[in-house]
Amino acid sequence: MNTSHASTFSLSLIVPMYNEEKNLDMFFSRVLAVLAKLTPDYEILCINDGSPDTTVEKLLEYRQSNAAR
């Protein structure tokens, strides 16, 4: 595996998600505020666990509108 272009982060937050469509805005608002105080070098990995609601669609929308800068 060629890792010469791989990103490394000082903090990785791994979050399982199931039927969280109504909670995502509050989740990101709170977790981003905490992460900003800890380090500017982080990633958030949201694992959709087969939600029948629109969790995955909202996660994809969030990812698109908040791409790494």
Backbone bond lengths (Angstrom), bond angles and torsions (degrees), N, CA, C in turn:
res aa  C-N    CA-C-N  psi(-1)  N-CA   C-N-CA  omega(-1)  CA-C   N-CA-C  phi
1 M - - - 1.442 - - 1.529 108.54 -
2 N 1.289 116.86 129.70 1.453 122.53 178.24 1.525 108.50 -86.59
3 T 1.330 116.51 114.03 1.458 120.08 -178.30 1.519 112.43 -107.14
4 S 1.303 117.25 14.15 1.459 119.57 -176.71 1.529 112.60 -64.49
5 H 1.315 118.07 -23.43 1.460 121.48 179.19 1.523 112.01 -109.93
6 A 1.306 116.87 6.42 1.459 120.21 -178.53 1.528 110.32 -72.16
7 S 1.320 115.54 141.17 1.456 120.49 177.07 1.522 109.12 -86.79
8 T 1.286 115.77 142.60 1.454 120.34 172.80 1.521 107.53 -122.82
9 F 1.288 115.59 143.35 1.448 122.47 -177.53 1.519 108.68 -123.83
10 S 1.313 116.30 150.86 1.456 119.41 177.30 1.529 111.42 -78.01
11 L 1.341 116.19 -17.81 1.462 120.52 179.74 1.516 109.78 -145.19
12 S 1.319 116.27 129.42 1.466 122.56 174.25 1.519 108.05 -119.31
13 L 1.319 116.02 123.31 1.456 121.70 176.60 1.522 107.32 -105.51
14 I 1.325 116.45 119.42 1.465 121.76 -178.66 1.524 107.31 -109.47
15 V 1.349 115.25 122.01 1.458 120.49 -172.16 1.522 110.17 -128.53
16 P 1.340 117.92 116.71 1.462 119.60 173.14 1.526 109.42 -73.28
17 M 1.317 116.09 142.18 1.465 121.21 -178.58 1.527 109.26 -127.99
18 Y 1.315 116.29 132.16 1.459 121.79 174.06 1.524 107.99 -147.71
19 N 1.311 116.16 117.34 1.468 122.55 -179.47 1.531 111.72 52.43
20 E 1.301 116.27 52.73 1.461 121.46 -176.48 1.528 113.68 -109.63
21 E 1.315 118.49 14.69 1.457 121.08 -175.22 1.535 112.53 -53.45
22 K 1.302 117.91 -37.02 1.466 121.29 -176.99 1.528 112.44 -81.48
23 N 1.326 117.15 -12.80 1.460 121.11 -175.09 1.523 114.10 -106.91
24 L 1.317 117.89 -7.57 1.458 120.44 -172.24 1.521 113.75 -64.52
25 D 1.314 118.33 -41.66 1.462 119.68 -179.78 1.532 111.16 -60.87
26 M 1.310 116.62 -46.77 1.454 120.45 179.24 1.532 110.74 -66.64
27 F 1.324 116.82 -40.87 1.463 120.54 178.70 1.521 110.92 -57.27
28 F 1.332 117.03 -53.27 1.460 119.68 -177.36 1.530 111.41 -65.92
29 S 1.296 117.50 -38.24 1.455 120.20 177.99 1.524 110.80 -58.51
30 R 1.300 116.58 -46.74 1.467 120.75 -177.79 1.525 112.26 -73.34
31 V 1.306 116.91 -46.33 1.468 119.00 -174.87 1.526 111.27 -69.79
32 L 1.313 118.04 -35.36 1.463 119.76 178.68 1.522 111.25 -67.10
33 A 1.316 117.27 -35.43 1.465 120.40 177.41 1.532 110.59 -64.04
34 V 1.309 116.80 -40.78 1.470 120.62 179.21 1.524 110.55 -69.99
35 L 1.320 117.06 -46.77 1.462 120.16 -178.87 1.522 111.97 -61.35
36 A 1.317 117.35 -37.38 1.465 120.95 179.51 1.523 111.49 -61.76
37 K 1.320 117.17 -30.34 1.464 121.03 178.11 1.525 111.90 -77.97
38 L 1.328 116.31 -25.77 1.464 120.48 -176.73 1.517 113.31 -85.85
39 T 1.317 116.21 -48.21 1.463 120.82 -175.70 1.527 109.60 -165.98
40 P 1.320 117.09 148.70 1.469 119.03 174.32 1.529 111.33 -85.20
41 D 1.313 116.04 -4.31 1.462 122.68 -171.60 1.532 110.60 -112.24
42 Y 1.329 116.73 78.87 1.460 120.55 -176.44 1.523 110.72 -137.75
43 E 1.324 113.97 165.42 1.462 121.35 171.37 1.515 107.17 -136.41
44 I 1.328 115.15 150.58 1.462 121.50 175.68 1.523 106.47 -119.00
45 L 1.316 116.21 120.81 1.461 121.55 178.65 1.522 107.75 -109.27
46 C 1.322 116.56 108.83 1.459 122.24 178.82 1.515 108.16 -97.73
47 I 1.312 115.27 123.33 1.458 121.55 -178.60 1.522 108.20 -105.60
48 N 1.333 116.28 107.06 1.456 120.35 178.12 1.520 108.18 -76.38
49 D 1.309 116.13 122.41 1.459 121.85 -174.45 1.527 111.53 -99.17
50 G 1.329 116.61 47.86 1.458 120.80 175.97 1.520 114.55 77.14
51 S 1.295 117.63 29.90 1.459 120.87 -179.00 1.526 111.80 -58.02
52 P 1.331 117.39 131.64 1.459 119.61 176.07 1.530 112.79 -80.86
53 D 1.342 117.33 -9.89 1.461 120.21 178.24 1.531 109.32 -87.41
54 T 1.295 117.65 -158.04 1.469 120.41 -176.02 1.540 112.96 -98.79
55 T 1.319 116.97 26.30 1.464 120.43 179.76 1.519 111.25 -55.12
56 V 1.317 117.86 -49.90 1.469 119.86 -175.70 1.530 111.30 -64.03
57 E 1.314 117.76 -39.43 1.456 120.43 178.87 1.522 110.77 -63.92
58 K 1.329 116.79 -42.55 1.460 120.47 178.81 1.526 111.43 -66.72
59 L 1.327 117.78 -36.82 1.467 120.67 175.95 1.526 111.05 -63.60
60 L 1.321 116.04 -42.13 1.468 119.52 179.07 1.532 111.02 -65.89
61 E 1.324 117.21 -39.63 1.465 120.79 176.33 1.529 110.33 -62.76
62 Y 1.322 115.97 -43.32 1.454 120.00 -179.90 1.537 110.16 -62.82
63 R 1.315 116.04 -44.45 1.464 119.97 179.58 1.522 111.06 -59.24
64 Q 1.322 116.55 -43.44 1.466 120.64 -178.98 1.521 111.37 -64.54
65 S 1.320 116.80 -41.43 1.464 119.07 -176.28 1.530 112.86 -83.08
66 N 1.324 117.70 -9.83 1.464 121.72 -178.94 1.524 111.77 -128.18
67 A 1.304 115.66 41.24 1.464 119.74 -179.28 1.521 110.85 -60.99
68 A 1.310 115.51 151.52 1.476 121.06 179.93 1.520 109.34 -56.82
69 R 1.299 115.17 137.58 1.465 120.60 -177.73 1.495 110.66 -101.33
